[in-house]
């Protein structure tokens, strides 16, 4: 009786063991399948959660717009020391960007482990990042993540846009590298934005058909009637023109622009309150600027003008200009301070010394940069970039090698061309980058006087009062 019972019990135990093995095997296979599927989903869709309030570890909407709009492949190479924590933010942004679009590939290179590759690309310092696309290259230093997206935007645009500068009237030279007289640094900035810079003679060939923007930079001599006719023809077909005219420069061009309600005031702008410390009164900050106009909105600080003149809009929206053009909108987007004036003193330019005189001078604020946009009277609702756009600026010095890096001049010089060339994304990129920048520190003459008073009068007076108070309390209340 006992033998068969023991045999049945042993068989049941073996069946139980095999059943446990089967369950274990099933669990292992199921768990492995779950891990495989989860890994495949995460690898494909790059699922991540950014719990920081400002979403600082996520691609911004602007980043996604730039990356999503890529039509050409972009390669990024970061030459770093992998043990340096400074590059971690850049590495994270590169990972996110590459996961967002297959158009972008990247490579992080340790300079210590690959010195030959660094020499091949001309890299001489740690933290240099190279962005390449369509044979173009953009470099930036210190492995800064906030410069990556602007560099991608600059190198990946589909084509170069032609910016033409008129010649033959004593204009400033964009190919001159002299610190005082040259404008080569502005040309370099524009070329970094993928603009092709060329000179044009209006008398010889008129305005080329591929001109995105035409600029007259500080002309001194008169334009011939044939040249003004070519310019009028260009404006009549929706051209974008920038006239940067210094005091008493090119009278015939000034008269021509009056037909389009852009008036260059002959007097020079004087502003003792906002001149730079130890500077003459003709080199001043331009403190009033429009926050709505893209050309001035991106500026991190006031512009600095030297030997500037007023530029005023003399008609309202709806006024009719040549070729049946109608003012669609106008904006005097840069102005001098309330303490300034436009001086009619003929000696002001040569001596740098003048005083305000009622009746002769024009009291500020004085507009020094203005924009007028025209639409055909028969079709007033066309898009802005199809309109005739005219910008006048009353000083050429702001874009020179000497002044370009002062306060907001760099932003103004580049945004001016970006806006008229239709590159709003480049302006938005600069605005985003400027949020993390600190403008250079300059003290105006007025601020210097205030500091002098506070330091030499107010602060000693406060200390003297404190000393007297302590003395009285000890003498009479101890």
Helices and strands as residue ranges (DSSP letters): H 2-45, H 61-68, E 74-80, G 85-87, H 88-100, E 104-110, H 115-120, E 128-133, E 136-140, G 145-147, H 148-156, E 161-166, H 184-192, E 195-200, H 202-205, E 211-217, H 225-236, E 240-244, H 251-258, E 262-270, G 272-274, E 283-286, E 288-289, H 294-297, E 303-306, E 309-313, E 320-321, G 322-324, E 325-335, E 341-343, H 348-351, E 362-363, E 367-376, G 384-386, E 388-393, G 397-399, H 409-420, H 424-434, H 445-453, I 454-458, H 459-476
